[in-house]
Amino acid sequence: KKKNFYRIMQNFFSVRFRIQAIFAMFFLSFSLPSEAYPIYAQQGYENPREATGRIVCANCHLAQKPVDIEVPQAVLPDSVFEAVVEIPYDQQVKQVLGNGKKGPLNVGAVLILPEGFQIAPPERISDELKAKVNNLYFQPYSEDKKNIIVVGPVPGKTYSEMTFPILSPDPSTNKDVYFLKYPLYLGGNRGRGQLYPTGEKSNNTVYNASAEGIITKITIGKKTSEVVIEKSNGTVVTDTIPAGPEFIVSEGQTVKVDQPLTNNPNVGGFGQTETEIVLQDPSRVQGLIVFLAFTIVGQTFLVLKKKQYEKVQLAEMNF
């Protein structure tokens, strides 16, 4: 009886695992290529910033576009401040979607904060700052890297400017943090990538001829199209192109190796930048205020003393 019970349980969990695997593959095949691009970086890289300083999103988003970030010059420990990220683009343009149709652009960002800095908890965020955040969802890059924040993909028309509510660390409770100047790194993209992590092209890039010869036939389909190229030795090569890019060649045309067969439909791109922020010691600020106060008082007394001396000199001259 025990053997039969164990066998039944093994079969149950085996079937259950297969069903879960099928659903997972179904979900990933339909959602990841067009929407969930931050997952690629999170799954493939322990740290999104390489030793060269390059942020790994640039491996799939090949076009370069500008991004910008604004933060305070200095912040006090255990305080909430805002980092404003801008990902500008022409919101009138549309991108090629995974199914080959045109649609609006999404945006995404990865913000690499110094160690100890993190997204502020909801109870520390003021109502004014919550309004600026506008229901934006922030996700840590991994369990052990809460200082690296990932956002997106989100609609570009709503979130081309993002506000991050950041909580600064307190060196009195975190001995790994000091009152210093720290760098912040930002990577932001708009639109879909041109490559998948496997190295395969998406349908949001240009496709080139794989051989030199004459195009004998172009077959356009709903999901994929085919270009037949006859080489000089008579052999035939067929290039398969997904729906999305538009052909810029025609039948009977002679092409060379790597000559573009389609346009480049990409209208997005990735950019990165960096800035600095100072974690300021409150005692230094207080000391500076005291110093300035003494300086002002001292200068005031000097002016008064000078006025008094001038009056004495004037009185002696009159006498």
Contacts in CASP RR format, 6 or more apart in sequence:
PFRMAT RR
TARGET T0000
AUTHOR 0000-0000-0000
METHOD contacts of the structure
MODEL  1
KKKNFYRIMQNFFSVRFRIQAIFAMFFLSFSLPSEAYPIYAQQGYENPRE
ATGRIVCANCHLAQKPVDIEVPQAVLPDSVFEAVVEIPYDQQVKQVLGNG
KKGPLNVGAVLILPEGFQIAPPERISDELKAKVNNLYFQPYSEDKKNIIV
VGPVPGKTYSEMTFPILSPDPSTNKDVYFLKYPLYLGGNRGRGQLYPTGE
KSNNTVYNASAEGIITKITIGKKTSEVVIEKSNGTVVTDTIPAGPEFIVS
EGQTVKVDQPLTNNPNVGGFGQTETEIVLQDPSRVQGLIVFLAFTIVGQT
FLVLKKKQYEKVQLAEMNF
32 39 0 8 1.000
32 40 0 8 1.000
33 98 0 8 1.000
33 196 0 8 1.000
33 202 0 8 1.000
34 97 0 8 1.000
34 98 0 8 1.000
34 99 0 8 1.000
34 192 0 8 1.000
35 106 0 8 1.000
35 153 0 8 1.000
36 153 0 8 1.000
37 57 0 8 1.000
37 60 0 8 1.000
37 61 0 8 1.000
37 108 0 8 1.000
37 153 0 8 1.000
37 189 0 8 1.000
37 192 0 8 1.000
37 193 0 8 1.000
38 108 0 8 1.000
38 110 0 8 1.000
38 139 0 8 1.000
38 150 0 8 1.000
38 151 0 8 1.000
38 152 0 8 1.000
38 153 0 8 1.000
40 60 0 8 1.000
40 196 0 8 1.000
40 197 0 8 1.000
41 48 0 8 1.000
41 56 0 8 1.000
41 57 0 8 1.000
41 110 0 8 1.000
41 150 0 8 1.000
42 141 0 8 1.000
42 142 0 8 1.000
42 150 0 8 1.000
43 197 0 8 1.000
44 197 0 8 1.000
45 56 0 8 1.000
46 142 0 8 1.000
47 145 0 8 1.000
47 148 0 8 1.000
48 55 0 8 1.000
48 56 0 8 1.000
48 57 0 8 1.000
48 110 0 8 1.000
48 112 0 8 1.000
48 141 0 8 1.000
48 148 0 8 1.000
49 55 0 8 1.000
49 56 0 8 1.000
49 112 0 8 1.000
49 185 0 8 1.000
50 56 0 8 1.000
53 185 0 8 1.000
54 272 0 8 1.000
55 110 0 8 1.000
55 112 0 8 1.000
55 185 0 8 1.000
55 187 0 8 1.000
55 270 0 8 1.000
55 272 0 8 1.000
57 110 0 8 1.000
57 187 0 8 1.000
57 188 0 8 1.000
57 189 0 8 1.000
57 270 0 8 1.000
58 270 0 8 1.000
58 271 0 8 1.000
58 272 0 8 1.000
59 195 0 8 1.000
59 197 0 8 1.000
60 193 0 8 1.000
60 194 0 8 1.000
60 195 0 8 1.000
60 196 0 8 1.000
60 197 0 8 1.000
61 189 0 8 1.000
61 191 0 8 1.000
61 193 0 8 1.000
61 194 0 8 1.000
61 268 0 8 1.000
61 269 0 8 1.000
61 270 0 8 1.000
62 193 0 8 1.000
62 194 0 8 1.000
62 195 0 8 1.000
62 205 0 8 1.000
62 266 0 8 1.000
62 269 0 8 1.000
62 270 0 8 1.000
63 194 0 8 1.000
63 266 0 8 1.000
63 268 0 8 1.000
63 269 0 8 1.000
63 270 0 8 1.000
64 269 0 8 1.000
64 270 0 8 1.000
64 271 0 8 1.000
65 87 0 8 1.000
65 88 0 8 1.000
65 89 0 8 1.000
65 189 0 8 1.000
65 190 0 8 1.000
65 268 0 8 1.000
65 269 0 8 1.000
65 270 0 8 1.000
65 271 0 8 1.000
66 88 0 8 1.000
66 271 0 8 1.000
67 85 0 8 1.000
67 86 0 8 1.000
67 87 0 8 1.000
67 88 0 8 1.000
67 109 0 8 1.000
67 186 0 8 1.000
67 187 0 8 1.000
67 188 0 8 1.000
67 271 0 8 1.000
67 272 0 8 1.000
67 273 0 8 1.000
68 85 0 8 1.000
68 86 0 8 1.000
68 88 0 8 1.000
68 273 0 8 1.000
69 83 0 8 1.000
69 84 0 8 1.000
69 85 0 8 1.000
69 86 0 8 1.000
69 111 0 8 1.000
69 184 0 8 1.000
69 186 0 8 1.000
69 273 0 8 1.000
69 275 0 8 1.000
70 83 0 8 1.000
70 84 0 8 1.000
70 86 0 8 1.000
70 275 0 8 1.000
71 81 0 8 1.000
71 82 0 8 1.000
71 83 0 8 1.000
71 84 0 8 1.000
71 166 0 8 1.000
71 184 0 8 1.000
71 275 0 8 1.000
71 277 0 8 1.000
72 81 0 8 1.000
72 277 0 8 1.000
73 277 0 8 1.000
73 278 0 8 1.000
74 277 0 8 1.000
74 278 0 8 1.000
74 279 0 8 1.000
74 280 0 8 1.000
75 81 0 8 1.000
75 168 0 8 1.000
75 277 0 8 1.000
75 278 0 8 1.000
75 279 0 8 1.000
75 280 0 8 1.000
76 168 0 8 1.000
76 280 0 8 1.000
76 282 0 8 1.000
76 285 0 8 1.000
77 168 0 8 1.000
77 169 0 8 1.000
77 170 0 8 1.000
77 171 0 8 1.000
77 172 0 8 1.000
77 179 0 8 1.000
77 279 0 8 1.000
77 280 0 8 1.000
77 281 0 8 1.000
77 282 0 8 1.000
78 167 0 8 1.000
78 168 0 8 1.000
78 169 0 8 1.000
78 170 0 8 1.000
78 173 0 8 1.000
79 167 0 8 1.000
79 168 0 8 1.000
80 120 0 8 1.000
80 124 0 8 1.000
80 125 0 8 1.000
80 126 0 8 1.000
80 129 0 8 1.000
80 165 0 8 1.000
80 166 0 8 1.000
80 167 0 8 1.000
80 168 0 8 1.000
81 165 0 8 1.000
81 166 0 8 1.000
81 168 0 8 1.000
82 129 0 8 1.000
82 132 0 8 1.000
82 163 0 8 1.000
82 164 0 8 1.000
82 165 0 8 1.000
82 166 0 8 1.000
83 111 0 8 1.000
83 163 0 8 1.000
83 164 0 8 1.000
83 166 0 8 1.000
83 184 0 8 1.000
84 161 0 8 1.000
84 162 0 8 1.000
84 163 0 8 1.000
84 164 0 8 1.000
85 109 0 8 1.000
85 111 0 8 1.000
85 161 0 8 1.000
85 162 0 8 1.000
85 163 0 8 1.000
85 164 0 8 1.000
85 186 0 8 1.000
85 188 0 8 1.000
86 160 0 8 1.000
86 161 0 8 1.000
86 162 0 8 1.000
87 107 0 8 1.000
87 108 0 8 1.000
87 109 0 8 1.000
87 156 0 8 1.000
87 159 0 8 1.000
87 160 0 8 1.000
87 161 0 8 1.000
87 162 0 8 1.000
87 188 0 8 1.000
87 189 0 8 1.000
87 190 0 8 1.000
88 160 0 8 1.000
89 105 0 8 1.000
89 107 0 8 1.000
89 156 0 8 1.000
89 160 0 8 1.000
89 190 0 8 1.000
89 267 0 8 1.000
89 268 0 8 1.000
90 267 0 8 1.000
91 105 0 8 1.000
91 156 0 8 1.000
91 157 0 8 1.000
91 160 0 8 1.000
93 105 0 8 1.000
93 267 0 8 1.000
94 102 0 8 1.000
94 103 0 8 1.000
94 104 0 8 1.000
94 105 0 8 1.000
94 267 0 8 1.000
95 102 0 8 1.000
95 103 0 8 1.000
95 104 0 8 1.000
95 105 0 8 1.000
95 191 0 8 1.000
95 192 0 8 1.000
95 204 0 8 1.000
95 265 0 8 1.000
95 266 0 8 1.000
95 267 0 8 1.000
95 268 0 8 1.000
96 102 0 8 1.000
96 103 0 8 1.000
96 192 0 8 1.000
96 203 0 8 1.000
96 204 0 8 1.000
96 244 0 8 1.000
96 245 0 8 1.000
96 265 0 8 1.000
96 266 0 8 1.000
97 103 0 8 1.000
97 192 0 8 1.000
98 192 0 8 1.000
98 202 0 8 1.000
98 203 0 8 1.000
98 204 0 8 1.000
99 243 0 8 1.000
100 203 0 8 1.000
100 242 0 8 1.000
100 243 0 8 1.000
100 244 0 8 1.000
104 155 0 8 1.000
104 156 0 8 1.000
104 157 0 8 1.000
105 156 0 8 1.000
105 190 0 8 1.000
105 191 0 8 1.000
105 267 0 8 1.000
105 268 0 8 1.000
106 152 0 8 1.000
106 153 0 8 1.000
106 154 0 8 1.000
106 155 0 8 1.000
106 156 0 8 1.000
106 190 0 8 1.000
106 191 0 8 1.000
106 192 0 8 1.000
107 152 0 8 1.000
107 153 0 8 1.000
107 154 0 8 1.000
107 155 0 8 1.000
107 156 0 8 1.000
107 159 0 8 1.000
107 160 0 8 1.000
107 188 0 8 1.000
107 189 0 8 1.000
107 190 0 8 1.000
107 191 0 8 1.000
108 151 0 8 1.000
108 152 0 8 1.000
108 153 0 8 1.000
108 154 0 8 1.000
108 159 0 8 1.000
108 188 0 8 1.000
108 189 0 8 1.000
108 190 0 8 1.000
109 150 0 8 1.000
109 151 0 8 1.000
109 152 0 8 1.000
109 162 0 8 1.000
109 186 0 8 1.000
109 187 0 8 1.000
109 188 0 8 1.000
109 189 0 8 1.000
110 141 0 8 1.000
110 148 0 8 1.000
110 149 0 8 1.000
110 150 0 8 1.000
110 151 0 8 1.000
110 186 0 8 1.000
110 187 0 8 1.000
110 188 0 8 1.000
111 148 0 8 1.000
111 149 0 8 1.000
111 151 0 8 1.000
111 164 0 8 1.000
111 184 0 8 1.000
111 185 0 8 1.000
111 186 0 8 1.000
111 187 0 8 1.000
112 147 0 8 1.000
112 148 0 8 1.000
112 184 0 8 1.000
112 185 0 8 1.000
112 186 0 8 1.000
113 147 0 8 1.000
113 148 0 8 1.000
113 149 0 8 1.000
113 166 0 8 1.000
113 184 0 8 1.000
114 147 0 8 1.000
114 182 0 8 1.000
114 183 0 8 1.000
114 184 0 8 1.000
114 277 0 8 1.000
114 279 0 8 1.000
115 147 0 8 1.000
115 176 0 8 1.000
115 177 0 8 1.000
116 146 0 8 1.000
116 147 0 8 1.000
116 169 0 8 1.000
116 174 0 8 1.000
116 176 0 8 1.000
116 177 0 8 1.000
117 147 0 8 1.000
117 166 0 8 1.000
117 167 0 8 1.000
117 168 0 8 1.000
117 169 0 8 1.000
117 182 0 8 1.000
118 140 0 8 1.000
118 146 0 8 1.000
118 147 0 8 1.000
118 149 0 8 1.000
118 166 0 8 1.000
118 167 0 8 1.000
119 138 0 8 1.000
119 140 0 8 1.000
119 146 0 8 1.000
119 149 0 8 1.000
119 164 0 8 1.000
119 165 0 8 1.000
119 166 0 8 1.000
119 167 0 8 1.000
120 165 0 8 1.000
120 166 0 8 1.000
120 167 0 8 1.000
121 167 0 8 1.000
124 165 0 8 1.000
124 167 0 8 1.000
125 133 0 8 1.000
125 165 0 8 1.000
129 163 0 8 1.000
129 165 0 8 1.000
132 163 0 8 1.000
133 163 0 8 1.000
133 164 0 8 1.000
133 165 0 8 1.000
134 158 0 8 1.000
134 159 0 8 1.000
134 163 0 8 1.000
136 151 0 8 1.000
136 154 0 8 1.000
136 159 0 8 1.000
136 162 0 8 1.000
136 163 0 8 1.000
137 151 0 8 1.000
137 152 0 8 1.000
137 154 0 8 1.000
138 149 0 8 1.000
138 150 0 8 1.000
138 151 0 8 1.000
138 164 0 8 1.000
139 149 0 8 1.000
139 150 0 8 1.000
139 151 0 8 1.000
140 146 0 8 1.000
140 148 0 8 1.000
140 149 0 8 1.000
140 150 0 8 1.000
141 148 0 8 1.000
141 149 0 8 1.000
141 150 0 8 1.000
142 148 0 8 1.000
149 164 0 8 1.000
151 159 0 8 1.000
151 162 0 8 1.000
151 164 0 8 1.000
156 190 0 8 1.000
160 190 0 8 1.000
168 279 0 8 1.000
169 177 0 8 1.000
169 279 0 8 1.000
170 177 0 8 1.000
171 177 0 8 1.000
171 178 0 8 1.000
171 179 0 8 1.000
171 279 0 8 1.000
177 279 0 8 1.000
178 279 0 8 1.000
179 279 0 8 1.000
179 280 0 8 1.000
179 281 0 8 1.000
179 284 0 8 1.000
180 278 0 8 1.000
180 279 0 8 1.000
181 276 0 8 1.000
181 277 0 8 1.000
181 278 0 8 1.000
181 279 0 8 1.000
182 276 0 8 1.000
182 277 0 8 1.000
182 278 0 8 1.000
182 279 0 8 1.000
183 274 0 8 1.000
183 275 0 8 1.000
183 276 0 8 1.000
184 274 0 8 1.000
184 275 0 8 1.000
184 276 0 8 1.000
184 277 0 8 1.000
185 272 0 8 1.000
185 273 0 8 1.000
185 274 0 8 1.000
186 272 0 8 1.000
186 273 0 8 1.000
186 274 0 8 1.000
186 275 0 8 1.000
187 270 0 8 1.000
187 271 0 8 1.000
187 272 0 8 1.000
187 273 0 8 1.000
188 270 0 8 1.000
188 271 0 8 1.000
188 272 0 8 1.000
189 268 0 8 1.000
189 269 0 8 1.000
189 270 0 8 1.000
189 271 0 8 1.000
190 268 0 8 1.000
190 269 0 8 1.000
191 204 0 8 1.000
191 266 0 8 1.000
191 267 0 8 1.000
191 268 0 8 1.000
191 269 0 8 1.000
192 202 0 8 1.000
192 204 0 8 1.000
192 266 0 8 1.000
192 268 0 8 1.000
193 202 0 8 1.000
193 204 0 8 1.000
193 205 0 8 1.000
193 266 0 8 1.000
193 269 0 8 1.000
194 201 0 8 1.000
194 202 0 8 1.000
194 204 0 8 1.000
194 205 0 8 1.000
194 266 0 8 1.000
195 201 0 8 1.000
195 202 0 8 1.000
195 205 0 8 1.000
196 202 0 8 1.000
201 207 0 8 1.000
202 242 0 8 1.000
203 242 0 8 1.000
203 243 0 8 1.000
203 244 0 8 1.000
203 245 0 8 1.000
203 265 0 8 1.000
204 244 0 8 1.000
204 265 0 8 1.000
204 266 0 8 1.000
205 245 0 8 1.000
205 264 0 8 1.000
205 265 0 8 1.000
205 266 0 8 1.000
206 245 0 8 1.000
206 260 0 8 1.000
206 262 0 8 1.000
206 263 0 8 1.000
206 264 0 8 1.000
207 239 0 8 1.000
207 241 0 8 1.000
207 245 0 8 1.000
207 260 0 8 1.000
207 261 0 8 1.000
207 262 0 8 1.000
208 257 0 8 1.000
208 258 0 8 1.000
208 259 0 8 1.000
208 260 0 8 1.000
208 261 0 8 1.000
209 227 0 8 1.000
209 229 0 8 1.000
209 239 0 8 1.000
209 255 0 8 1.000
209 256 0 8 1.000
209 257 0 8 1.000
209 258 0 8 1.000
209 259 0 8 1.000
209 260 0 8 1.000
209 261 0 8 1.000
210 229 0 8 1.000
210 237 0 8 1.000
210 239 0 8 1.000
210 257 0 8 1.000
211 229 0 8 1.000
211 231 0 8 1.000
211 237 0 8 1.000
211 257 0 8 1.000
212 229 0 8 1.000
212 231 0 8 1.000
212 232 0 8 1.000
212 255 0 8 1.000
212 256 0 8 1.000
212 257 0 8 1.000
213 229 0 8 1.000
213 230 0 8 1.000
213 231 0 8 1.000
213 232 0 8 1.000
213 254 0 8 1.000
213 255 0 8 1.000
213 256 0 8 1.000
214 229 0 8 1.000
214 230 0 8 1.000
214 252 0 8 1.000
214 253 0 8 1.000
214 254 0 8 1.000
214 255 0 8 1.000
215 227 0 8 1.000
215 228 0 8 1.000
215 229 0 8 1.000
215 249 0 8 1.000
215 250 0 8 1.000
215 251 0 8 1.000
215 252 0 8 1.000
215 253 0 8 1.000
215 254 0 8 1.000
215 255 0 8 1.000
216 228 0 8 1.000
216 229 0 8 1.000
216 230 0 8 1.000
216 236 0 8 1.000
216 251 0 8 1.000
216 252 0 8 1.000
217 226 0 8 1.000
217 227 0 8 1.000
217 228 0 8 1.000
217 251 0 8 1.000
218 225 0 8 1.000
218 226 0 8 1.000
218 227 0 8 1.000
218 228 0 8 1.000
218 247 0 8 1.000
218 249 0 8 1.000
218 250 0 8 1.000
218 251 0 8 1.000
219 225 0 8 1.000
219 226 0 8 1.000
219 228 0 8 1.000
220 247 0 8 1.000
221 243 0 8 1.000
222 243 0 8 1.000
223 242 0 8 1.000
223 243 0 8 1.000
224 240 0 8 1.000
224 241 0 8 1.000
224 242 0 8 1.000
224 243 0 8 1.000
225 240 0 8 1.000
225 241 0 8 1.000
225 242 0 8 1.000
225 243 0 8 1.000
225 247 0 8 1.000
226 238 0 8 1.000
226 239 0 8 1.000
226 240 0 8 1.000
226 241 0 8 1.000
227 238 0 8 1.000
227 239 0 8 1.000
227 241 0 8 1.000
227 247 0 8 1.000
227 249 0 8 1.000
227 261 0 8 1.000
228 236 0 8 1.000
228 237 0 8 1.000
228 238 0 8 1.000
229 236 0 8 1.000
229 237 0 8 1.000
229 238 0 8 1.000
229 239 0 8 1.000
229 255 0 8 1.000
230 236 0 8 1.000
231 237 0 8 1.000
239 261 0 8 1.000
241 261 0 8 1.000
241 262 0 8 1.000
244 265 0 8 1.000
245 262 0 8 1.000
245 263 0 8 1.000
245 264 0 8 1.000
245 265 0 8 1.000
246 262 0 8 1.000
246 263 0 8 1.000
246 265 0 8 1.000
247 261 0 8 1.000
247 262 0 8 1.000
248 260 0 8 1.000
248 261 0 8 1.000
248 262 0 8 1.000
248 263 0 8 1.000
249 255 0 8 1.000
249 259 0 8 1.000
249 261 0 8 1.000
255 261 0 8 1.000
END
